[in-house]
């Protein structure tokens, strides 16, 4: 393998680890789902994230990013949708009933819902746009390096997602009272609200 590409892959892997392991909308929701539903039932959520980010990544490579450059209002509209959806999610989590340990949902987030969410998730956009611009080779090596970045993002992102799910499941063992569940849900809602600057900036 070309030494330049090898260096690029290592750098991209470190970048992806930073983006996927640090707190953000996906990880907050994964931790909450892990706590309320466990690892097995949250699997569909994890799969949806990977499918959504991959489809977004490929779409940007095929020119979606330039569309936003030509039509800035489209980008602003996407931001407003993301802001509204994150506020709604935070409200639902904060006001979730505490009579049972499900975080206000009878089912965890499904594959399609999680996948579509990536298209309005500001952190997913930031990661994908950076990978497409800063971690690709110029000239003949562009497409090969670009596709390698899609692979790297998934190889790093998948275990990162499960880390948050397992963390949530571990926390869930202590949520055996209504007060603890209420406190956990409120903390998760606050964490989700803390990601809003990613949308407005």
C-alpha positions as CSV (number, residue, x, y, z in Angstrom):
1,X,0.0,0.0,0.0
2,X,1.1,3.5,-0.8
3,X,2.8,5.0,2.4
4,X,0.9,8.2,1.8
5,X,-2.4,6.4,1.9
6,X,-1.4,4.4,4.9
7,X,-0.6,7.6,6.8
8,X,-3.9,9.1,5.7
9,X,-5.8,6.0,6.9
10,X,-4.1,6.1,10.3
11,X,-4.9,9.8,10.6
12,X,-8.5,9.3,9.5
13,X,-8.9,6.5,12.0
14,X,-7.8,8.8,14.8
15,X,-10.2,11.5,13.6
16,X,-13.1,9.0,13.4
17,X,-12.3,7.7,16.9
18,X,-12.5,11.3,18.2
19,X,-15.8,11.9,16.3
20,X,-17.5,8.7,17.3
21,X,-16.3,8.2,20.8
22,X,-17.0,11.7,22.1
23,X,-20.5,12.8,23.3
24,X,-22.9,13.8,20.6
25,X,-26.6,13.2,19.7
26,X,-26.0,9.6,18.6
27,X,-24.0,8.6,21.7
28,X,-26.4,10.2,24.1
29,X,-29.3,8.3,22.4
30,X,-27.4,5.1,22.4
31,X,-26.5,5.3,26.0
32,X,-30.2,6.0,26.9
33,X,-31.4,3.1,24.7
34,X,-28.8,0.8,26.3
35,X,-30.0,1.7,29.7
36,X,-33.6,1.3,28.9
37,X,-33.6,-1.6,26.4
38,X,-30.3,-3.4,26.7
39,X,-27.7,-4.2,24.1
40,X,-29.6,-6.7,22.0
41,X,-32.7,-4.5,21.5
42,X,-30.5,-1.5,20.7
43,X,-28.7,-3.4,17.9
44,X,-31.2,-2.0,15.3
45,X,-30.3,1.5,16.4
46,X,-26.6,0.9,15.9
47,X,-27.2,-0.7,12.4
48,X,-29.3,2.3,11.5
49,X,-26.6,4.7,12.4
50,X,-24.0,2.9,10.3
51,X,-26.4,2.7,7.3
52,X,-27.4,6.4,7.6
53,X,-23.8,7.7,7.9
54,X,-22.7,5.5,5.0
55,X,-25.5,6.6,2.7
56,X,-24.7,10.2,3.7
57,X,-21.0,9.7,3.1
58,X,-21.6,8.3,-0.4
59,X,-24.1,11.1,-1.2
60,X,-21.5,13.7,-0.3
61,X,-18.9,12.0,-2.4
62,X,-21.3,12.1,-5.3
63,X,-21.9,15.8,-5.0
64,X,-24.4,16.6,-2.3
65,X,-21.9,18.9,-0.5
66,X,-21.7,21.1,-3.6
67,X,-25.5,21.4,-3.7
68,X,-25.4,23.1,-0.3
69,X,-22.7,25.5,-1.6
70,X,-25.0,26.5,-4.5
71,X,-28.2,26.7,-2.4
72,X,-27.3,28.0,1.1
73,X,-31.0,28.1,2.1
74,X,-31.1,24.3,1.8
75,X,-28.4,24.0,4.4
76,X,-30.2,26.4,6.7
77,X,-33.4,24.5,6.3
78,X,-31.6,21.3,7.3
79,X,-30.3,23.0,10.4
80,X,-33.7,24.1,11.4
81,X,-35.1,20.6,11.0
82,X,-32.2,19.2,13.0
83,X,-32.7,21.8,15.8
84,X,-36.5,21.1,16.0
85,X,-35.9,17.3,16.1
86,X,-33.2,17.5,18.8
87,X,-35.4,19.7,20.9
88,X,-38.3,17.3,20.5
89,X,-36.1,14.4,21.4
90,X,-34.8,16.2,24.5
91,X,-38.4,17.0,25.6
92,X,-39.6,13.4,25.1
93,X,-36.6,12.1,27.1
94,X,-37.0,14.7,29.9
95,X,-40.7,14.1,30.3
96,X,-40.6,10.3,29.9
97,X,-42.8,8.4,32.4
98,X,-40.8,6.7,35.1
99,X,-43.3,4.0,36.0
100,X,-41.3,1.6,33.8
101,X,-37.8,1.5,32.7
102,X,-38.2,2.4,29.0
103,X,-37.3,6.0,28.7
104,X,-40.8,6.9,27.5
105,X,-40.6,4.6,24.4
106,X,-42.1,1.1,24.0
107,X,-39.5,0.3,21.4
108,X,-35.9,1.4,20.8
109,X,-35.2,3.5,17.8
110,X,-35.5,1.5,14.6
111,X,-33.1,1.0,11.7
112,X,-34.9,3.5,9.4
113,X,-35.4,6.2,12.1
114,X,-31.8,6.0,13.2
115,X,-30.6,6.1,9.5
116,X,-32.7,9.1,8.6
117,X,-31.6,10.9,11.7
118,X,-28.0,10.9,10.4
119,X,-29.0,13.1,7.6
120,X,-30.0,15.9,10.0
121,X,-27.3,15.0,12.6
122,X,-24.8,17.9,12.6
123,X,-22.0,15.7,14.0
124,X,-22.5,13.2,11.2
125,X,-22.3,15.9,8.6
126,X,-19.2,17.4,10.2
127,X,-17.5,14.0,10.2
128,X,-18.5,13.1,6.6
129,X,-17.6,16.5,5.1
130,X,-14.2,16.4,6.8
131,X,-13.4,12.9,5.7
132,X,-14.4,13.8,2.1
133,X,-12.2,16.9,2.0
134,X,-9.3,16.5,4.4
135,X,-8.7,12.7,4.2
136,X,-8.7,12.0,0.5
137,X,-5.9,12.0,-2.1
138,X,-5.8,14.3,-5.1
139,X,-5.7,13.0,-8.6
140,X,-6.0,9.4,-9.6
141,X,-6.0,8.2,-6.0
142,X,-9.1,10.2,-5.0
143,X,-11.9,7.6,-5.4
144,X,-9.8,4.8,-3.9
145,X,-8.9,6.9,-0.9
146,X,-12.5,8.2,-0.6
147,X,-13.9,4.7,-0.5
148,X,-11.3,3.7,2.1
149,X,-12.5,6.5,4.3
150,X,-16.1,5.1,4.1
151,X,-14.7,1.7,5.3
152,X,-12.6,3.3,8.0
153,X,-15.5,5.3,9.3
154,X,-17.6,2.2,9.7
155,X,-14.7,0.1,11.2
156,X,-14.1,2.7,13.9
157,X,-17.7,3.9,14.4
158,X,-19.2,0.4,15.0
159,X,-17.3,-0.5,18.1
160,X,-17.5,3.1,19.3
161,X,-21.3,2.9,19.2
162,X,-21.4,-0.3,21.1
163,X,-19.2,1.2,23.7
164,X,-21.9,3.7,24.5
165,X,-24.6,1.1,24.4
166,X,-22.7,-1.1,26.9
167,X,-22.1,2.0,29.1
168,X,-25.8,2.7,29.0
169,X,-26.7,-0.9,29.9
170,X,-24.3,-0.8,32.8
171,X,-25.9,2.4,34.1
172,X,-29.3,0.8,33.6
173,X,-28.7,-1.7,36.3
174,X,-28.8,1.1,38.8
175,X,-32.0,2.6,37.5
176,X,-34.2,0.5,39.8
177,X,-36.3,3.4,41.2
178,X,-38.5,6.0,39.6
179,X,-36.4,8.8,41.1
180,X,-33.2,7.4,39.5
181,X,-34.9,6.9,36.2
182,X,-36.2,10.4,36.3
183,X,-32.7,11.8,37.1
184,X,-31.1,9.7,34.4
185,X,-33.7,10.8,31.8
186,X,-33.2,14.4,32.8
187,X,-29.4,14.1,32.6
188,X,-29.7,12.5,29.1
189,X,-32.0,15.3,27.9
190,X,-29.5,17.9,29.2
191,X,-26.7,16.1,27.4
192,X,-28.7,16.2,24.2
193,X,-29.4,19.9,24.6
194,X,-25.7,20.4,25.0
195,X,-25.2,19.2,21.5
196,X,-27.4,22.0,20.0
197,X,-24.4,24.4,19.4
198,X,-23.3,21.9,16.7
199,X,-26.5,22.8,14.9
200,X,-26.6,26.6,15.3
201,X,-22.8,27.3,14.7
